Amino acid sequence: MRHWRGLLATAIGVALTACAPAAVGVPAGSPATPIGQDDVVRDLLDYVRSQNTTGFIVVRGGKTLVEENWPAPEDPTFAIFRYGPTNSGALFEDVASQQKSFIAVLTAVATDKSLIDVDRPVSDYIGAGWSKAAPEQERRIRVIHILQMNSGLDEKFAYVAPPGTKFFYNTPVYAVSKRILVAASKLSLEQLTQDWLTGPAGMTETDWRQRPAALAGVGNNTGFVTSPRDTARFGQMILNGGVASNGKRIVSAANLAALFAPSPSNSAYGRLWWLNGGEGGVRADGRPSTGRLIPAAPADLVAAFGFLDRRLYIVPSLDLVVVRTGADAPDADFDQQLWLRLARAVGGESVAPQDTP
């Protein structure tokens, strides 16, 4: 077994090349080393645990360096998103809006299969009349506009702006993307997810579930229920340029990369993915951002964000995947404070890996 800090420190500077790295696995066992031997690492984990976290995973260079699971907090909102324990002691959770980033990848797979062209009108796939816009206005709304959150529709599907011109984080309209996938593939959402993603990638702890009545008002009635380990496997596949840890290609490198191109209406958003590299953008609540979304994090970070501070961070320049699940973090500056601690752990003094008994 190797010292956790040593593995992190010796991995500094690893970056993706133009080619995908060799396929690596996210081990299913315990963390590689005891945690808490270093003050910097202890501070990181103490902070994460204090923020109502239930699951926390750090993967670097394809190796699981940290895997921690903590008891669920007594939170009635969080209870709506809980679906019981996994065999490893983590929780199955509806990861809320993180599902958007999984749908983005499934849409890219559909593009690979020539089932979807993102530049075609939405009505080509699900028929006319899906919105409250006039027919000529609706015809201008393309699949790409759904993915970039700039459809020009409000949450009740009324036309408010020309498509492509205004970013508006719109979950009800986003949910149309699932209808597009089902119509284009002629498969159920569950089946296409199993056939195209979770099955080939070895993600055995993931499924779609009908949401309870308490979530009926969000305009997105199917929840993506998964575990921290499966989310880490998904993140590693992204980091590997579309290749799963078992060596199977899930999505082409070109169509995967397209997901992370800044949209014309928000430099902090691609296609259902958040981007940290823009020097100004719009946050989910509509507030302008004058710099990076997370100043302490690297510029090449891309992220899947979900309600209750569900997080999947992917950082190619550090060969790093970080997963956080749980209830709402009490720290309003959670992302920044977490990354200040992660940066210290990643950027500490180099320590040679050591084998321990």
WODAGI-V842225 format. One record per pair of residues at least 24 apart in sequence whose C-alpha atoms are under 10 Angstrom apart, sorted by sequence separation. I is the first residue (numbers start at 1). J is the second residue. If there is no record, write none. Layout:
BEGIN
i->I j->J
i->I j->J
END
This chain:
BEGIN
i->118 j->142
i->119 j->143
i->120 j->144
i->121 j->145
i->122 j->146
i->132 j->156
i->133 j->157
i->134 j->158
i->137 j->161
i->138 j->162
i->140 j->164
i->146 j->170
i->149 j->173
i->203 j->227
i->205 j->229
i->206 j->230
i->268 j->292
i->275 j->299
i->276 j->300
i->277 j->301
i->311 j->335
i->7 j->32
i->41 j->66
i->117 j->142
i->118 j->143
i->119 j->144
i->131 j->156
i->132 j->157
i->133 j->158
i->134 j->159
i->137 j->162
i->138 j->163
i->146 j->171
i->149 j->174
i->204 j->229
i->205 j->230
i->206 j->231
i->267 j->292
i->268 j->293
i->275 j->300
i->276 j->301
i->277 j->302
i->309 j->334
i->7 j->33
i->31 j->57
i->52 j->78
i->117 j->143
i->118 j->144
i->119 j->145
i->131 j->157
i->132 j->158
i->133 j->159
i->137 j->163
i->147 j->173
i->148 j->174
i->203 j->229
i->204 j->230
i->205 j->231
i->275 j->301
i->276 j->302
i->309 j->335
i->320 j->346
i->4 j->31
i->31 j->58
i->116 j->143
i->117 j->144
i->118 j->145
i->130 j->157
i->131 j->158
i->132 j->159
i->133 j->160
i->146 j->173
i->147 j->174
i->203 j->230
i->274 j->301
i->275 j->302
i->276 j->303
i->4 j->32
i->5 j->33
i->118 j->146
i->131 j->159
i->145 j->173
i->146 j->174
i->202 j->230
i->203 j->231
i->274 j->302
i->275 j->303
i->318 j->346
i->2 j->31
i->3 j->32
i->4 j->33
i->118 j->147
i->145 j->174
i->146 j->175
i->147 j->176
i->201 j->230
i->203 j->232
i->273 j->302
i->274 j->303
i->275 j->304
i->1 j->31
i->2 j->32
i->3 j->33
i->4 j->34
i->5 j->35
i->35 j->65
i->146 j->176
i->147 j->177
i->203 j->233
i->273 j->303
i->274 j->304
i->1 j->32
i->2 j->33
i->3 j->34
i->4 j->35
i->5 j->36
i->32 j->63
i->33 j->64
i->34 j->65
i->35 j->66
i->146 j->177
i->202 j->233
i->203 j->234
i->272 j->303
i->273 j->304
i->274 j->305
i->1 j->33
i->2 j->34
i->3 j->35
i->4 j->36
i->5 j->37
i->27 j->59
i->31 j->63
i->32 j->64
i->33 j->65
i->34 j->66
i->35 j->67
i->198 j->230
i->201 j->233
i->202 j->234
i->270 j->302
i->272 j->304
i->273 j->305
i->1 j->34
i->4 j->37
i->5 j->38
i->26 j->59
i->31 j->64
i->32 j->65
i->33 j->66
i->35 j->68
i->143 j->176
i->144 j->177
i->189 j->222
i->201 j->234
i->269 j->302
i->272 j->305
i->3 j->37
i->4 j->38
i->25 j->59
i->26 j->60
i->30 j->64
i->31 j->65
i->32 j->66
i->55 j->89
i->56 j->90
i->143 j->177
i->268 j->302
i->269 j->303
i->5 j->40
i->26 j->61
i->27 j->62
i->29 j->64
i->30 j->65
i->31 j->66
i->32 j->67
i->55 j->90
i->198 j->233
i->5 j->41
i->25 j->61
i->26 j->62
i->27 j->63
i->28 j->64
i->30 j->66
i->31 j->67
i->54 j->90
i->55 j->91
i->107 j->143
i->198 j->234
i->201 j->237
i->4 j->41
i->24 j->61
i->25 j->62
i->26 j->63
i->27 j->64
i->30 j->67
i->31 j->68
i->54 j->91
i->143 j->180
i->197 j->234
i->24 j->62
i->25 j->63
i->26 j->64
i->27 j->65
i->29 j->67
i->30 j->68
i->275 j->313
i->297 j->335
i->22 j->61
i->23 j->62
i->24 j->63
i->25 j->64
i->26 j->65
i->28 j->67
i->54 j->93
i->274 j->313
i->276 j->315
i->294 j->333
i->296 j->335
i->297 j->336
i->21 j->61
i->22 j->62
i->107 j->147
i->260 j->300
i->294 j->334
i->295 j->335
i->296 j->336
i->21 j->62
i->203 j->244
i->294 j->335
i->295 j->336
i->296 j->337
i->297 j->338
i->298 j->339
i->131 j->173
i->178 j->220
i->201 j->243
i->202 j->244
i->260 j->302
i->293 j->335
i->294 j->336
i->295 j->337
i->296 j->338
i->297 j->339
i->104 j->147
i->130 j->173
i->176 j->219
i->200 j->243
i->201 j->244
i->202 j->245
i->260 j->303
i->293 j->336
i->294 j->337
i->296 j->339
i->297 j->340
i->103 j->147
i->104 j->148
i->175 j->219
i->176 j->220
i->178 j->222
i->200 j->244
i->201 j->245
i->202 j->246
i->294 j->338
i->295 j->339
i->296 j->340
i->131 j->176
i->172 j->217
i->174 j->219
i->175 j->220
i->200 j->245
i->201 j->246
i->294 j->339
i->295 j->340
i->296 j->341
i->297 j->342
i->298 j->343
i->14 j->60
i->15 j->61
i->101 j->147
i->130 j->176
i->172 j->218
i->173 j->219
i->174 j->220
i->175 j->221
i->198 j->244
i->200 j->246
i->201 j->247
i->202 j->248
i->294 j->340
i->296 j->342
i->297 j->343
i->14 j->61
i->100 j->147
i->171 j->218
i->172 j->219
i->173 j->220
i->175 j->222
i->197 j->244
i->200 j->247
i->201 j->248
i->296 j->343
i->12 j->60
i->170 j->218
i->171 j->219
i->172 j->220
i->200 j->248
i->201 j->249
i->11 j->60
i->12 j->61
i->170 j->219
i->171 j->220
i->172 j->221
i->200 j->249
i->201 j->250
i->8 j->58
i->11 j->61
i->126 j->176
i->200 j->250
i->8 j->59
i->126 j->177
i->199 j->250
i->8 j->60
i->197 j->249
i->198 j->250
i->7 j->60
i->8 j->61
i->126 j->179
i->127 j->180
i->196 j->249
i->197 j->250
i->7 j->61
i->122 j->176
i->125 j->179
i->126 j->180
i->196 j->250
i->197 j->251
i->8 j->63
i->122 j->177
i->125 j->180
i->126 j->181
i->196 j->251
i->7 j->63
i->124 j->180
i->125 j->181
i->126 j->182
i->127 j->183
i->8 j->65
i->122 j->179
i->123 j->180
i->125 j->182
i->126 j->183
i->7 j->65
i->30 j->88
i->122 j->180
i->125 j->183
i->126 j->184
i->29 j->88
i->124 j->183
i->125 j->184
i->4 j->64
i->5 j->65
i->28 j->88
i->124 j->184
i->4 j->65
i->3 j->65
i->4 j->66
i->2 j->65
i->155 j->218
i->156 j->219
i->116 j->180
i->155 j->219
i->115 j->180
i->116 j->181
i->115 j->181
i->116 j->183
i->117 j->184
i->115 j->183
i->116 j->184
i->235 j->303
i->115 j->184
i->116 j->185
i->235 j->304
i->107 j->177
i->114 j->184
i->115 j->185
i->100 j->171
i->103 j->174
i->107 j->178
i->110 j->181
i->114 j->185
i->115 j->186
i->103 j->175
i->106 j->178
i->113 j->185
i->104 j->177
i->107 j->180
i->97 j->171
i->100 j->174
i->103 j->177
i->104 j->178
i->107 j->181
i->110 j->184
i->100 j->175
i->103 j->178
i->106 j->181
i->110 j->185
i->239 j->314
i->241 j->316
i->238 j->314
i->239 j->315
i->240 j->316
i->97 j->174
i->100 j->177
i->107 j->184
i->235 j->312
i->238 j->315
i->239 j->316
i->100 j->178
i->103 j->181
i->234 j->312
i->235 j->313
i->236 j->314
i->238 j->316
i->239 j->317
i->235 j->314
i->240 j->319
i->231 j->311
i->232 j->312
i->235 j->315
i->239 j->319
i->231 j->312
i->232 j->313
i->239 j->320
i->110 j->192
i->228 j->310
i->232 j->314
i->239 j->321
i->106 j->189
i->228 j->311
i->236 j->319
i->238 j->321
i->228 j->312
i->236 j->320
i->235 j->320
i->236 j->321
i->103 j->189
i->106 j->192
i->110 j->196
i->235 j->321
i->236 j->322
i->106 j->193
i->109 j->196
i->234 j->321
i->235 j->322
i->109 j->197
i->233 j->321
i->235 j->323
i->232 j->321
i->103 j->193
i->106 j->196
i->231 j->321
i->232 j->322
i->102 j->193
i->105 j->196
i->106 j->197
i->231 j->322
i->232 j->323
i->105 j->197
i->231 j->323
i->232 j->324
i->230 j->323
i->231 j->324
i->228 j->322
i->229 j->323
i->231 j->325
i->102 j->197
i->228 j->323
i->167 j->263
i->227 j->323
i->228 j->324
i->167 j->264
i->168 j->265
i->228 j->325
i->165 j->263
i->166 j->264
i->167 j->265
i->168 j->266
i->174 j->272
i->227 j->325
i->164 j->263
i->165 j->264
i->166 j->265
i->167 j->266
i->164 j->264
i->165 j->265
i->166 j->266
i->167 j->267
i->164 j->265
i->165 j->266
i->163 j->265
i->167 j->269
i->169 j->272
i->99 j->208
i->148 j->259
i->94 j->206
i->147 j->259
i->92 j->205
i->93 j->206
i->94 j->207
i->150 j->263
i->169 j->282
i->91 j->205
i->92 j->206
i->94 j->208
i->148 j->262
i->149 j->263
i->150 j->264
i->167 j->281
i->168 j->282
i->169 j->283
i->170 j->284
i->92 j->207
i->94 j->209
i->148 j->263
i->150 j->265
i->167 j->282
i->168 j->283
i->169 j->284
i->147 j->263
i->148 j->264
i->149 j->265
i->150 j->266
i->167 j->283
i->168 j->284
i->169 j->285
i->94 j->211
i->148 j->265
i->149 j->266
i->167 j->284
i->168 j->285
i->169 j->286
i->87 j->205
i->145 j->263
i->148 j->266
i->168 j->286
i->86 j->205
i->144 j->263
i->167 j->286
i->149 j->269
i->103 j->224
i->148 j->269
i->149 j->270
i->102 j->224
i->147 j->269
i->148 j->270
i->149 j->271
i->97 j->220
i->99 j->222
i->147 j->270
i->148 j->271
i->149 j->272
i->96 j->220
i->99 j->223
i->100 j->224
i->147 j->271
i->148 j->272
i->98 j->223
i->99 j->224
i->146 j->271
i->147 j->272
i->148 j->273
i->83 j->209
i->96 j->222
i->97 j->223
i->98 j->224
i->99 j->225
i->145 j->271
i->146 j->272
i->147 j->273
i->96 j->223
i->97 j->224
i->99 j->226
i->144 j->271
i->94 j->222
i->95 j->223
i->96 j->224
i->94 j->223
i->95 j->224
i->96 j->225
i->102 j->231
i->105 j->234
i->81 j->211
i->93 j->223
i->94 j->224
i->95 j->225
i->80 j->211
i->81 j->212
i->93 j->224
i->94 j->225
i->95 j->226
i->80 j->212
i->92 j->224
i->93 j->225
i->94 j->226
i->95 j->227
i->102 j->234
i->80 j->213
i->92 j->225
i->93 j->226
i->94 j->227
i->95 j->228
i->98 j->231
i->102 j->235
i->105 j->238
i->109 j->242
i->80 j->214
i->81 j->215
i->91 j->225
i->92 j->226
i->93 j->227
i->80 j->215
i->91 j->226
i->92 j->227
i->93 j->228
i->91 j->227
i->92 j->228
i->95 j->231
i->77 j->214
i->90 j->227
i->91 j->228
i->105 j->242
i->90 j->228
i->112 j->250
i->113 j->251
i->88 j->227
i->90 j->229
i->112 j->251
i->86 j->226
i->111 j->251
i->112 j->252
i->86 j->227
i->88 j->229
i->109 j->250
i->110 j->251
i->111 j->252
i->81 j->223
i->83 j->225
i->85 j->227
i->86 j->228
i->108 j->250
i->109 j->251
i->112 j->254
i->81 j->224
i->82 j->225
i->83 j->226
i->86 j->229
i->108 j->251
i->109 j->252
i->112 j->255
i->81 j->225
i->106 j->250
i->107 j->251
i->108 j->252
i->111 j->255
i->112 j->256
i->105 j->250
i->106 j->251
i->108 j->253
i->110 j->255
i->105 j->251
i->108 j->254
i->109 j->255
i->108 j->255
i->109 j->256
i->107 j->255
i->108 j->256
i->107 j->256
i->108 j->257
i->105 j->255
i->106 j->256
i->108 j->258
i->105 j->256
i->108 j->259
i->104 j->256
i->107 j->259
i->105 j->259
i->104 j->259
i->101 j->259
i->69 j->228
i->68 j->228
i->67 j->228
i->67 j->229
i->108 j->271
i->107 j->271
i->64 j->229
i->104 j->270
i->105 j->271
i->104 j->271
i->105 j->272
i->64 j->232
i->103 j->271
i->104 j->272
i->105 j->273
i->101 j->270
i->103 j->272
i->104 j->273
i->62 j->232
i->101 j->271
i->102 j->272
i->57 j->228
i->62 j->233
i->100 j->271
i->101 j->272
i->102 j->273
i->55 j->227
i->56 j->228
i->57 j->229
i->100 j->272
i->101 j->273
i->55 j->228
i->56 j->229
i->59 j->232
i->63 j->236
i->99 j->272
i->100 j->273
i->101 j->274
i->54 j->228
i->55 j->229
i->57 j->231
i->58 j->232
i->59 j->233
i->62 j->236
i->98 j->272
i->57 j->232
i->61 j->236
i->62 j->237
i->97 j->272
i->98 j->273
i->56 j->232
i->59 j->235
i->60 j->236
i->25 j->202
i->59 j->236
i->62 j->239
i->61 j->239
i->62 j->240
i->62 j->245
i->28 j->229
i->27 j->229
i->101 j->303
i->102 j->304
i->26 j->229
i->101 j->304
i->26 j->230
i->100 j->304
i->101 j->305
i->98 j->303
i->99 j->304
i->100 j->305
i->101 j->306
i->26 j->232
i->27 j->233
i->98 j->304
i->99 j->305
i->100 j->306
i->25 j->232
i->26 j->233
i->97 j->304
i->98 j->305
i->99 j->306
i->25 j->233
i->26 j->234
i->97 j->305
i->98 j->306
i->24 j->233
i->95 j->304
i->96 j->305
i->97 j->306
i->98 j->307
i->26 j->236
i->95 j->305
i->96 j->306
i->97 j->307
i->25 j->236
i->95 j->306
i->96 j->307
i->97 j->308
i->98 j->309
i->101 j->312
i->24 j->236
i->25 j->237
i->94 j->306
i->95 j->307
i->96 j->308
i->97 j->309
i->98 j->310
i->23 j->236
i->24 j->237
i->94 j->307
i->95 j->308
i->96 j->309
i->97 j->310
i->98 j->311
i->23 j->237
i->95 j->309
i->96 j->310
i->97 j->311
i->98 j->312
i->95 j->310
i->24 j->240
i->94 j->310
i->95 j->311
i->20 j->237
i->23 j->240
i->93 j->310
i->20 j->238
i->21 j->239
i->22 j->240
i->23 j->241
i->27 j->245
i->20 j->239
i->21 j->240
i->24 j->243
i->25 j->244
i->26 j->245
i->20 j->240
i->21 j->241
i->23 j->243
i->24 j->244
i->25 j->245
i->26 j->246
i->19 j->240
i->20 j->241
i->22 j->243
i->23 j->244
i->24 j->245
i->25 j->246
i->19 j->241
i->20 j->242
i->21 j->243
i->22 j->244
i->23 j->245
i->24 j->246
i->25 j->247
i->16 j->239
i->17 j->240
i->18 j->241
i->20 j->243
i->22 j->245
i->23 j->246
i->24 j->247
i->15 j->239
i->16 j->240
i->17 j->241
i->22 j->246
i->23 j->247
i->16 j->241
i->22 j->247
i->23 j->248
i->23 j->249
i->81 j->308
i->78 j->307
i->78 j->308
i->95 j->325
i->77 j->308
i->94 j->325
i->95 j->326
i->93 j->325
i->20 j->253
i->92 j->325
i->93 j->326
i->19 j->253
i->91 j->325
i->18 j->253
i->90 j->325
i->91 j->326
i->82 j->326
i->81 j->326
i->82 j->327
i->81 j->327
i->78 j->326
i->79 j->327
i->78 j->327
i->77 j->327
i->78 j->328
i->76 j->327
i->77 j->328
i->75 j->327
i->73 j->326
i->74 j->327
i->75 j->328
i->72 j->326
i->73 j->327
i->53 j->308
i->55 j->310
i->56 j->311
i->57 j->312
i->58 j->313
i->59 j->314
i->60 j->315
i->69 j->324
i->71 j->326
i->72 j->327
i->73 j->328
i->52 j->308
i->53 j->309
i->66 j->322
i->67 j->323
i->68 j->324
i->69 j->325
i->70 j->326
i->52 j->309
i->53 j->310
i->61 j->318
i->62 j->319
i->63 j->320
i->64 j->321
i->69 j->326
i->51 j->309
i->60 j->318
i->61 j->319
i->62 j->320
i->63 j->321
i->64 j->322
i->60 j->319
i->61 j->320
i->62 j->321
i->59 j->319
i->60 j->320
i->61 j->321
i->59 j->320
i->60 j->321
i->58 j->320
i->59 j->321
i->60 j->322
i->58 j->321
i->59 j->322
i->57 j->321
i->58 j->322
i->59 j->323
i->57 j->322
i->58 j->323
i->56 j->322
i->57 j->323
i->58 j->324
i->56 j->323
i->57 j->324
i->55 j->323
i->56 j->324
i->57 j->325
i->55 j->324
i->56 j->325
i->54 j->324
i->55 j->325
i->56 j->326
i->53 j->324
i->54 j->325
i->55 j->326
i->53 j->325
i->54 j->326
i->52 j->325
i->53 j->326
i->54 j->327
i->52 j->326
i->53 j->327
i->51 j->326
i->52 j->327
i->53 j->328
i->48 j->324
i->51 j->327
i->52 j->328
i->53 j->329
i->49 j->326
i->51 j->328
i->52 j->329
i->51 j->329
i->52 j->330
i->50 j->329
i->51 j->330
i->52 j->331
i->49 j->329
i->50 j->330
i->51 j->331
i->48 j->329
i->50 j->331
i->51 j->334
i->47 j->331
i->58 j->342
i->48 j->334
i->60 j->346
i->47 j->334
i->51 j->338
i->48 j->337
i->47 j->337
i->48 j->338
i->47 j->338
i->44 j->337
i->45 j->338
i->48 j->341
i->44 j->338
i->47 j->341
i->44 j->339
i->44 j->340
i->45 j->341
i->44 j->341
i->45 j->342
i->21 j->319
i->43 j->341
i->44 j->342
i->16 j->315
i->17 j->316
i->42 j->341
i->43 j->342
i->44 j->343
i->15 j->315
i->16 j->316
i->17 j->317
i->41 j->341
i->44 j->344
i->15 j->316
i->16 j->317
i->40 j->341
i->41 j->342
i->43 j->344
i->44 j->345
i->14 j->316
i->15 j->317
i->16 j->318
i->40 j->342
i->43 j->345
i->14 j->317
i->15 j->318
i->16 j->319
i->40 j->343
i->41 j->344
i->42 j->345
i->13 j->317
i->14 j->318
i->15 j->319
i->40 j->344
i->41 j->345
i->12 j->317
i->13 j->318
i->14 j->319
i->15 j->320
i->40 j->345
i->41 j->346
i->12 j->318
i->13 j->319
i->14 j->320
i->39 j->345
i->40 j->346
i->11 j->318
i->12 j->319
i->38 j->345
i->11 j->319
i->12 j->320
i->40 j->348
i->11 j->320
i->8 j->318
i->8 j->320
i->33 j->355
i->34 j->356
i->33 j->356
i->13 j->346
i->12 j->346
i->13 j->347
i->11 j->346
i->12 j->347
i->9 j->345
i->10 j->346
i->11 j->347
i->12 j->348
i->8 j->345
i->9 j->346
i->10 j->347
i->8 j->346
i->9 j->347
i->10 j->348
i->12 j->350
i->7 j->346
i->8 j->347
i->9 j->348
i->10 j->349
i->11 j->350
i->5 j->345
i->6 j->346
i->8 j->348
i->9 j->349
i->10 j->350
i->5 j->346
i->9 j->350
i->10 j->351
i->6 j->348
i->8 j->350
i->9 j->351
i->10 j->352
i->5 j->348
i->6 j->349
i->7 j->350
i->8 j->351
i->9 j->352
i->10 j->353
i->5 j->349
i->6 j->350
i->7 j->351
i->8 j->352
i->9 j->353
i->5 j->350
i->6 j->351
i->7 j->352
i->8 j->353
i->5 j->351
i->6 j->352
i->7 j->353
i->4 j->351
i->5 j->352
i->6 j->353
i->7 j->354
i->3 j->351
i->5 j->353
i->6 j->354
i->3 j->352
i->4 j->353
i->5 j->354
i->2 j->352
i->3 j->353
i->4 j->354
i->2 j->353
i->3 j->354
i->1 j->353
i->2 j->354
i->3 j->355
i->1 j->354
i->2 j->355
i->3 j->356
i->1 j->355
i->2 j->356
i->1 j->356
i->2 j->357
i->1 j->357
END
